[in-house]
Amino acid sequence: MVSRHIYLQLVLRIVLITFTSLALAFFFFKTQYLPSLFLLVILVLQTISLITYVNHTNRKIAYFFDAIKNEDFTLRFPEKLSVKSLEELNHSLNMLNGLIQDIHLKKQAQEQYYQEVIKQADIGIMTFNKKGHVLFANPRIEELFNHRPLNHIKQLEQIDKKLYNLFAELKPFERKLAQLTNEREKKQIALKSTSLLLNKEDLLLVVAQDIHQELDEKETDSWVRLIRVLTHEIMNTITPITSISESIIKYFRTEGGELKADFNEEHIQNAIKGLEVIKDQGGDLMEFVQSYRSFLSLPPPDKELVPAKKLLDKVKVLTEQESKNAFLSFETVVVPIDLELFIDEKQISHVLINLCKNALQSLSETENAKIRVTAGVNGQRKKFMEVRDNGPGIPAELIDDIFVPFFTTKNSGTGIGLSLSKQIMHLHGGSIGVTSNKNTVFTLIFE
């Protein structure tokens, strides 16, 4: 409506100026100078009026936008004027000003709400730019670092130089661990970074959380499970040794502890068999201890770039040689085909072969047995490898224990394979996980 009235005003004024100009030209060429002079004065006044009208409208709109830019919502234009088009323009500008003010107030309230939520959050949140200036730091992160206020990451050097270097070198989408110790407590702080673009400025958002208590609980739980498994294995080995030793002693000593004078052939044969069992049990115990030593003395990985296709082809050949199932389907998938992994080839090959052997054992009674090994890049832009089989799966009550050293559900084996695989992935800076629903899937993720 407003634009139509202004449009009509402009058209009317331009039409009048046009007719006045034509009349002025007509009388001028007829050498009637008095009417020409009169029309010239009218033409000048019409032109001035048009310019004034346009400038007045433009000034109002310019004032309006300046006020909006400066967040000044007190500007009001009179709505009772003799000119209908200007009256409607003023009314529309006042109404638009009110709408923008409502939106601005709602935005401010929402911003205050989010800031309050962030302030009350149990995790530390901090945002800083490339120069290290801290734009925002909630109270929790100041409490974690025991420093208030945080204005620049250089201040972290006063807390711990390693902590400052960690922040200075932190890149987007990285995860880091920082350890802070003072006379009162010890903190294990997990850091996660994310890049932001705000007002055309690159920022880094860092989330910090003290995970010391969680690590303590996890460590205690791991020790309990490990000790339970160690106790079970050692007791299974020592109990027969103790029992057989007591039986042999009875063959050669009386109840009073004196050595018997005569021995029959049966007692001697039983004693020899018992000693052989003790020897075997002792050998098993030595093998068990050797497995523990190998788990603890794993060398650091000698990393190099290895084509994923070459690695999977090697694993496929070795696995198919181990397989006794003629109907086994073994598939390898690499996406992209030229994918390379920065790994210790021997160690990761050991992990994959161990996982494939486990899959083969679970598929021993499965028809249409399938193993699929995949290498690729996931949604978080991390390289991964996956071993999938369609076996019966891992029971839910056992899935949390399969990475515990020496835990095994097999009649043979030391139970060191999966825990050793987990240790190898840890040394590579990655992780290993498992899911077991319709299919059992072991996933290796590389940082």
Backbone hydrogen bonds, N-H to C=O, Kabsch-Sander energy under -0.5 kcal/mol:
donor,donor_aa,acceptor,acceptor_aa,energy
5,H,1,M,-2.0
6,I,2,V,-2.4
7,Y,3,S,-2.4
8,L,4,R,-2.6
9,Q,5,H,-2.5
10,L,6,I,-2.5
11,V,7,Y,-2.7
12,L,8,L,-2.8
13,R,9,Q,-2.4
14,I,10,L,-2.6
15,V,11,V,-2.7
16,L,12,L,-2.4
17,I,13,R,-2.4
18,T,14,I,-2.5
19,F,15,V,-2.7
20,T,16,L,-2.6
21,S,17,I,-2.3
22,L,18,T,-2.3
23,A,19,F,-2.7
24,L,20,T,-2.6
25,A,21,S,-2.2
26,F,22,L,-2.5
27,F,23,A,-2.6
28,F,24,L,-1.9
29,F,25,A,-2.3
30,K,26,F,-1.1
31,T,28,F,-1.3
32,Q,27,F,-2.8
33,Y,31,T,-1.1
36,S,32,Q,-1.5
37,L,33,Y,-2.5
38,F,34,L,-2.1
39,L,35,P,-2.7
40,L,36,S,-2.1
41,V,37,L,-2.1
42,I,38,F,-2.1
43,L,39,L,-2.8
44,V,40,L,-2.4
45,L,41,V,-2.4
46,Q,42,I,-2.7
47,T,43,L,-2.3
48,I,44,V,-2.6
49,S,45,L,-2.5
50,L,46,Q,-2.4
51,I,47,T,-2.5
52,T,48,I,-2.7
53,Y,49,S,-2.6
54,V,50,L,-2.6
55,N,51,I,-3.0
56,H,52,T,-2.7
57,T,53,Y,-2.1
58,N,54,V,-2.9
59,R,55,N,-2.9
60,K,56,H,-1.9
61,I,57,T,-2.2
62,A,58,N,-2.8
63,Y,59,R,-3.1
64,F,60,K,-2.4
65,F,61,I,-2.4
66,D,62,A,-2.3
67,A,63,Y,-2.5
68,I,64,F,-2.2
69,K,65,F,-2.5
70,N,66,D,-2.0
71,E,68,I,-1.4
72,D,67,A,-3.5
73,F,71,E,-0.8
81,L,79,E,-0.6
84,K,82,S,-0.7
87,E,83,V,-2.1
88,E,84,K,-2.3
89,L,85,S,-2.0
90,N,86,L,-2.6
91,H,87,E,-2.1
92,S,88,E,-2.3
93,L,89,L,-2.5
94,N,90,N,-2.4
95,M,91,H,-2.3
96,L,92,S,-2.7
97,N,93,L,-2.4
98,G,94,N,-2.0
99,L,95,M,-2.0
100,I,96,L,-2.5
101,Q,97,N,-2.2
102,D,98,G,-2.1
103,I,99,L,-2.4
104,H,100,I,-2.6
105,L,101,Q,-2.6
106,K,102,D,-2.4
107,K,103,I,-2.4
108,Q,104,H,-2.4
109,A,105,L,-2.5
110,Q,106,K,-2.5
111,E,107,K,-2.7
112,Q,108,Q,-2.6
113,Y,109,A,-2.0
114,Y,110,Q,-2.5
115,Q,111,E,-2.5
116,E,112,Q,-2.1
117,V,113,Y,-2.3
118,I,114,Y,-2.6
119,K,115,Q,-2.4
120,Q,116,E,-1.9
121,A,117,V,-0.7
121,A,118,I,-0.6
124,G,208,A,-3.0
126,M,206,V,-2.2
127,T,136,F,-2.7
128,F,204,L,-1.8
129,N,133,H,-1.8
130,K,202,D,-0.6
132,G,129,N,-1.7
134,V,151,N,-2.6
135,L,127,T,-2.6
135,L,133,H,-0.6
136,F,127,T,-1.6
138,N,125,I,-2.2
141,I,138,N,-0.7
142,E,138,N,-1.4
143,E,139,P,-2.0
144,L,140,R,-2.3
145,F,141,I,-2.0
146,N,142,E,-0.6
147,H,142,E,-2.0
151,N,149,P,-0.8
153,I,132,G,-2.2
155,Q,152,H,-2.0
156,L,153,I,-1.4
157,E,154,K,-1.5
158,Q,155,Q,-1.5
159,I,155,Q,-0.5
159,I,156,L,-0.7
160,D,156,L,-2.7
164,Y,160,D,-2.0
165,N,161,K,-2.4
166,L,162,K,-2.2
167,F,163,L,-2.0
168,A,164,Y,-2.8
169,E,165,N,-1.7
170,L,167,F,-0.8
173,F,193,S,-1.0
174,E,171,K,-1.3
176,K,191,L,-2.2
178,A,189,I,-2.9
180,L,178,A,-0.5
180,L,187,K,-2.4
182,N,185,E,-2.5
187,K,180,L,-3.5
189,I,178,A,-3.5
189,I,187,K,-0.6
190,A,188,Q,-0.5
190,A,209,Q,-3.0
191,L,176,K,-3.3
192,K,207,V,-2.0
193,S,174,E,-2.0
194,T,205,L,-2.3
196,L,203,L,-2.6
198,L,196,L,-0.5
198,L,201,E,-2.4
201,E,198,L,-1.3
203,L,196,L,-3.2
204,L,128,F,-2.5
205,L,194,T,-3.5
205,L,203,L,-0.5
206,V,126,M,-3.3
206,V,204,L,-0.6
207,V,192,K,-2.9
208,A,124,G,-2.8
209,Q,190,A,-1.7
211,I,188,Q,-3.4
211,I,209,Q,-0.7
215,L,211,I,-2.8
216,D,212,H,-2.5
217,E,213,Q,-2.6
218,K,214,E,-2.5
219,E,215,L,-3.0
220,T,216,D,-2.7
221,D,217,E,-2.3
222,S,218,K,-2.4
223,W,219,E,-2.6
224,V,220,T,-2.4
225,R,221,D,-2.3
226,L,222,S,-2.6
227,I,223,W,-3.0
228,R,224,V,-2.2
229,V,225,R,-2.1
230,L,226,L,-3.1
231,T,227,I,-2.8
232,H,228,R,-2.1
233,E,229,V,-2.6
234,I,230,L,-2.8
235,M,231,T,-2.7
236,N,232,H,-2.1
237,T,233,E,-1.3
238,I,234,I,-2.8
239,T,235,M,-2.5
241,I,237,T,-0.8
242,T,238,I,-2.7
243,S,239,T,-2.4
244,I,240,P,-2.7
245,S,241,I,-2.4
246,E,242,T,-2.1
247,S,243,S,-1.7
248,I,244,I,-2.4
249,I,245,S,-2.3
250,K,246,E,-1.7
251,Y,247,S,-1.0
251,Y,248,I,-0.5
252,F,248,I,-1.0
252,F,249,I,-0.6
253,R,249,I,-1.9
254,T,258,E,-3.3
257,G,254,T,-1.7
260,K,252,F,-2.5
268,I,264,N,-1.8
269,Q,265,E,-2.5
270,N,266,E,-2.6
271,A,267,H,-2.3
272,I,268,I,-2.3
273,K,269,Q,-2.3
274,G,270,N,-2.6
275,L,271,A,-2.5
276,E,272,I,-2.1
277,V,273,K,-2.3
278,I,274,G,-2.6
279,K,275,L,-2.6
280,D,276,E,-2.6
281,Q,277,V,-2.9
282,G,278,I,-2.6
283,G,279,K,-2.4
284,D,280,D,-2.5
285,L,281,Q,-2.3
286,M,282,G,-2.3
287,E,283,G,-2.5
288,F,284,D,-2.3
289,V,285,L,-2.4
290,Q,286,M,-2.4
291,S,287,E,-2.2
292,Y,288,F,-1.7
293,R,289,V,-2.2
294,S,290,Q,-2.4
295,F,291,S,-1.9
296,L,292,Y,-1.7
297,S,293,R,-2.0
298,L,295,F,-0.6
303,K,301,P,-1.0
304,E,343,I,-2.2
306,V,341,L,-2.9
308,A,339,L,-2.8
311,L,307,P,-1.8
312,L,308,A,-2.5
313,D,309,K,-2.4
314,K,310,K,-1.8
315,V,311,L,-2.1
316,K,312,L,-2.5
317,V,313,D,-2.0
318,L,314,K,-2.1
319,T,315,V,-2.4
320,E,316,K,-2.5
321,Q,317,V,-1.5
322,E,318,L,-1.1
323,S,319,T,-1.5
326,A,324,K,-0.8
328,L,325,N,-1.5
329,S,369,A,-2.5
330,F,328,L,-0.6
331,E,329,S,-0.5
331,E,371,I,-2.8
333,V,373,V,-2.4
335,V,375,A,-2.4
339,L,336,P,-1.9
341,L,306,V,-2.7
343,I,304,E,-2.1
343,I,341,L,-1.2
345,E,343,I,-0.8
348,I,344,D,-2.5
349,S,345,E,-2.3
350,H,346,K,-2.0
351,V,347,Q,-2.0
352,L,348,I,-2.7
353,I,349,S,-2.9
354,N,350,H,-2.2
355,L,351,V,-2.3
356,C,352,L,-2.6
357,K,353,I,-2.4
358,N,354,N,-2.2
359,A,355,L,-2.1
360,L,356,C,-2.5
361,Q,357,K,-2.3
362,S,358,N,-2.0
363,L,359,A,-1.3
364,S,361,Q,-1.0
366,T,363,L,-1.9
369,A,366,T,-0.6
371,I,329,S,-2.9
372,R,388,R,-2.8
373,V,331,E,-2.8
374,T,372,R,-0.5
374,T,386,E,-2.6
375,A,333,V,-2.5
376,G,384,F,-2.1
378,N,382,K,-2.7
381,R,378,N,-1.9
383,K,446,F,-0.5
384,F,376,G,-2.5
385,M,444,L,-2.5
386,E,374,T,-2.6
387,V,442,F,-2.7
388,R,372,R,-2.7
388,R,386,E,-0.5
389,D,440,T,-2.0
390,N,370,K,-1.3
398,L,395,P,-1.7
399,I,395,P,-1.2
401,D,398,L,-1.8
402,I,398,L,-0.7
404,V,401,D,-1.7
406,F,415,G,-1.7
407,F,404,V,-2.0
407,F,415,G,-0.7
420,L,416,I,-2.6
421,S,417,G,-2.1
422,K,418,L,-2.3
423,Q,419,S,-1.9
424,I,420,L,-2.4
425,M,421,S,-2.3
426,H,422,K,-2.1
427,L,423,Q,-2.3
428,H,424,I,-1.3
429,G,426,H,-1.5
430,G,425,M,-3.0
431,S,445,I,-2.1
433,G,443,T,-2.1
435,T,441,V,-2.0
437,N,439,N,-1.9
440,T,389,D,-2.0
441,V,435,T,-3.0
441,V,439,N,-0.6
442,F,387,V,-2.6
443,T,433,G,-2.6
444,L,385,M,-3.6
445,I,431,S,-2.6
445,I,443,T,-0.5
446,F,383,K,-2.9
